[in-house]
Amino acid sequence: MFRMTQVVDLIKSDELDLLVDLSGHTRITRLLLFAKKPAPIQVILPGYRILPDYSAIDYYLSDNVVDPMGHDRFYVEKLFRLENCFCHLYAL
């Protein structure tokens, strides 16, 4: 098992441009890793919303069903709306 500092060092040494959170606020979370900001751009995928005002995350992928226009003000992260996101299916 890698220690947090080893993972952060590995991400930085590999010069990753983008780090995507796939665990969100789950039992096996990597939130502390993201808090160390090892990549210049950090993103949360739809369905994995973690904490409000989590400034270590740059973008939150969403759509117009979950986050209609005007909801941007509720986020510290920038909303990046996907067209035909999985949430779109629930609106049909």
C-alpha beads as a LAMMPS data file, in Angstrom:
LAMMPS data file: protein, C-alpha beads

92 atoms
91 bonds

1 atom types
1 bond types

-500.0 500.0 xlo xhi
-500.0 500.0 ylo yhi
-500.0 500.0 zlo zhi

Masses

1 110.0

Atoms # bond

1 1 1 0.000 0.000 0.000
2 1 1 1.355 3.392 -0.979
3 1 1 1.573 6.212 1.505
4 1 1 -0.133 9.480 0.639
5 1 1 3.177 11.293 0.177
6 1 1 4.387 8.602 -2.232
7 1 1 1.252 8.934 -4.359
8 1 1 1.511 12.738 -4.404
9 1 1 5.186 12.522 -5.371
10 1 1 4.399 9.987 -8.115
11 1 1 1.643 12.168 -9.617
12 1 1 3.920 15.211 -9.555
13 1 1 6.914 13.357 -11.011
14 1 1 4.749 11.962 -13.817
15 1 1 3.632 15.555 -14.501
16 1 1 -0.033 14.641 -14.814
17 1 1 -2.142 17.490 -16.150
18 1 1 -5.495 16.160 -14.974
19 1 1 -6.547 14.211 -11.902
20 1 1 -10.105 12.871 -11.737
21 1 1 -11.819 11.870 -8.487
22 1 1 -13.690 8.589 -8.869
23 1 1 -14.341 7.921 -5.191
24 1 1 -16.119 11.042 -3.982
25 1 1 -17.182 10.944 -0.366
26 1 1 -17.103 7.172 0.039
27 1 1 -15.518 4.773 2.486
28 1 1 -12.340 4.498 0.397
29 1 1 -11.870 8.179 -0.361
30 1 1 -8.896 10.059 -1.752
31 1 1 -9.990 13.508 -0.589
32 1 1 -6.771 14.109 1.316
33 1 1 -4.807 13.377 -1.843
34 1 1 -6.808 15.981 -3.757
35 1 1 -6.339 18.470 -0.926
36 1 1 -2.592 18.372 -1.607
37 1 1 -3.306 19.526 -5.206
38 1 1 -0.806 17.211 -6.952
39 1 1 -2.158 18.025 -10.439
40 1 1 -2.826 21.457 -11.939
41 1 1 -6.411 20.504 -12.877
42 1 1 -8.580 18.354 -10.607
43 1 1 -12.077 17.203 -11.504
44 1 1 -15.066 15.442 -9.934
45 1 1 -17.195 13.217 -12.161
46 1 1 -21.002 13.385 -12.077
47 1 1 -22.532 11.388 -9.282
48 1 1 -19.492 11.769 -7.064
49 1 1 -20.226 15.135 -5.486
50 1 1 -18.191 15.450 -2.344
51 1 1 -18.208 18.526 -0.174
52 1 1 -19.432 22.036 -0.804
53 1 1 -16.645 24.585 -1.101
54 1 1 -13.904 22.026 -1.679
55 1 1 -11.496 24.471 -3.287
56 1 1 -8.869 21.845 -4.186
57 1 1 -11.203 20.688 -6.974
58 1 1 -11.208 22.876 -10.086
59 1 1 -14.118 21.463 -12.088
60 1 1 -17.290 19.552 -11.390
61 1 1 -18.706 17.704 -14.391
62 1 1 -22.450 18.064 -14.473
63 1 1 -25.317 18.669 -16.862
64 1 1 -28.377 20.914 -17.171
65 1 1 -30.612 18.370 -15.427
66 1 1 -28.652 18.211 -12.187
67 1 1 -27.389 21.794 -12.331
68 1 1 -29.623 24.057 -14.416
69 1 1 -28.233 27.383 -15.562
70 1 1 -27.886 29.658 -12.568
71 1 1 -26.685 26.935 -10.204
72 1 1 -23.062 27.931 -10.772
73 1 1 -23.272 30.302 -7.820
74 1 1 -23.635 27.331 -5.448
75 1 1 -20.193 25.936 -6.326
76 1 1 -16.614 26.921 -5.669
77 1 1 -15.598 24.614 -8.523
78 1 1 -16.312 25.639 -12.075
79 1 1 -19.217 23.680 -13.515
80 1 1 -18.463 21.963 -16.793
81 1 1 -21.792 20.865 -18.234
82 1 1 -21.762 17.734 -20.364
83 1 1 -24.335 17.280 -23.070
84 1 1 -26.364 14.074 -22.741
85 1 1 -24.734 13.257 -19.421
86 1 1 -25.965 10.183 -17.535
87 1 1 -28.275 12.460 -15.550
88 1 1 -29.990 13.350 -18.818
89 1 1 -31.487 9.853 -18.894
90 1 1 -33.446 10.498 -15.696
91 1 1 -35.180 13.496 -17.263
92 1 1 -36.582 11.481 -20.175

Bonds

1 1 1 2
2 1 2 3
3 1 3 4
4 1 4 5
5 1 5 6
6 1 6 7
7 1 7 8
8 1 8 9
9 1 9 10
10 1 10 11
11 1 11 12
12 1 12 13
13 1 13 14
14 1 14 15
15 1 15 16
16 1 16 17
17 1 17 18
18 1 18 19
19 1 19 20
20 1 20 21
21 1 21 22
22 1 22 23
23 1 23 24
24 1 24 25
25 1 25 26
26 1 26 27
27 1 27 28
28 1 28 29
29 1 29 30
30 1 30 31
31 1 31 32
32 1 32 33
33 1 33 34
34 1 34 35
35 1 35 36
36 1 36 37
37 1 37 38
38 1 38 39
39 1 39 40
40 1 40 41
41 1 41 42
42 1 42 43
43 1 43 44
44 1 44 45
45 1 45 46
46 1 46 47
47 1 47 48
48 1 48 49
49 1 49 50
50 1 50 51
51 1 51 52
52 1 52 53
53 1 53 54
54 1 54 55
55 1 55 56
56 1 56 57
57 1 57 58
58 1 58 59
59 1 59 60
60 1 60 61
61 1 61 62
62 1 62 63
63 1 63 64
64 1 64 65
65 1 65 66
66 1 66 67
67 1 67 68
68 1 68 69
69 1 69 70
70 1 70 71
71 1 71 72
72 1 72 73
73 1 73 74
74 1 74 75
75 1 75 76
76 1 76 77
77 1 77 78
78 1 78 79
79 1 79 80
80 1 80 81
81 1 81 82
82 1 82 83
83 1 83 84
84 1 84 85
85 1 85 86
86 1 86 87
87 1 87 88
88 1 88 89
89 1 89 90
90 1 90 91
91 1 91 92
